[in-house]
Amino acid sequence: PILRSIDRLIQEVRLRLAGVGESVRTGVLLGGPLLEALQGLVQSVEESSAGANTAVTGMLDKTGDVHEAMVALQRAEMALELTVQVRNKLMQAYQDVMRMPI
C-alpha cells in the first residue's frame, strides 16, 4: 500500500512537470539516483512493516519476544515517519519549482 502511494505520487509529479520542460522533467528532480533512493526508501519501509508484523504475530503466538516486537514496531514507525518527511520535502520542492517564473 505505501509503495503504491509513493509510486502514484511520483507519477503525479512527473505528469505535472511535463509542461515545465524536458530538461526539468528528466533532470535532477525525478531522474536517476533520486528516484532510486526513493524506491529504496519505500522498499525499506515495506520490509520494516513486514518485519514488525512478523514480530507481533510471533509475540501473539508466544513464539517471539515482546521486546523484539516492540523494537520492530518502533523501527517500522520511524521508517514510515522518515518516508513521510521525505515526501513532504519533495512536494515542497515541487511547489517551489512550480512557482518559479518561466
C-alpha positions in Angstrom: 0.0 0.0 0.0 2.7 2.5 0.9 4.7 1.6 -2.2 1.7 2.2 -4.4 1.1 5.6 -2.8 4.6 6.7 -3.4 4.5 5.4 -7.0 1.3 7.4 -7.6 2.9 10.5 -6.1 5.9 10.1 -8.3 3.7 9.6 -11.4 1.6 12.7 -10.5 4.7 14.8 -10.1 6.0 13.6 -13.4 2.8 14.5 -15.1 2.7 17.9 -13.6 6.3 18.6 -14.6 5.6 17.6 -18.2 4.6 21.2 -19.1 7.7 22.6 -17.4 10.2 21.3 -20.0 12.1 18.2 -20.9 15.3 19.3 -19.0 13.4 19.7 -15.7 11.3 16.6 -16.1 14.2 14.3 -16.8 16.7 16.2 -14.7 17.6 16.2 -11.0 14.1 16.2 -9.6 13.0 12.7 -10.7 15.8 11.1 -12.6 18.4 8.5 -11.8 19.8 8.5 -8.3 17.0 10.4 -6.6 14.3 8.0 -8.0 16.4 5.0 -7.0 16.9 6.4 -3.5 13.1 7.0 -3.1 12.4 3.5 -4.3 14.9 2.1 -1.9 13.4 4.1 1.0 9.9 2.8 0.2 11.3 -0.8 0.0 12.9 -0.3 3.4 9.5 0.8 4.8 7.8 -2.2 3.4 10.4 -4.5 4.8 10.2 -2.8 8.2 6.5 -3.2 8.2 6.6 -6.8 7.3 9.2 -7.5 10.0 7.0 -5.7 12.6 4.0 -7.8 11.5 6.0 -11.0 11.8 7.4 -10.0 15.2 3.9 -9.1 16.5 2.5 -12.4 15.2 5.3 -14.2 16.9 4.6 -12.4 20.1 0.9 -13.2 20.0 1.7 -16.9 19.2 4.1 -16.8 22.2 6.9 -17.9 19.9 8.5 -14.5 19.9 9.7 -11.9 22.5 7.7 -8.9 23.5 10.9 -6.8 23.4 11.7 -7.8 19.8 8.2 -7.0 18.7 8.3 -3.5 20.3 11.7 -2.8 18.7 10.4 -4.0 15.3 7.3 -1.7 15.7 9.5 1.3 16.6 11.7 0.7 13.5 8.7 0.4 11.2 7.2 3.6 12.7 10.5 5.6 12.4 10.9 4.4 8.8 7.4 5.5 7.9 7.9 8.9 9.6 11.1 9.4 7.6 9.3 8.5 4.4 6.5 10.9 5.1 9.0 13.7 5.8 10.9 12.9 2.5 7.6 13.0 0.7 6.7 16.4 2.3 10.1 17.8 1.3 9.7 16.5 -2.2 6.3 18.1 -2.5 7.6 21.4 -1.1 10.4 21.4 -3.7 7.9 20.6 -6.4 5.8 23.5 -5.4 8.8 25.8 -5.3 9.7 24.8 -8.8 6.2 25.4 -10.0 6.2 28.9 -8.5 9.3 29.9 -10.4 8.7 32.3 -13.3 9.2 30.8 -16.7 
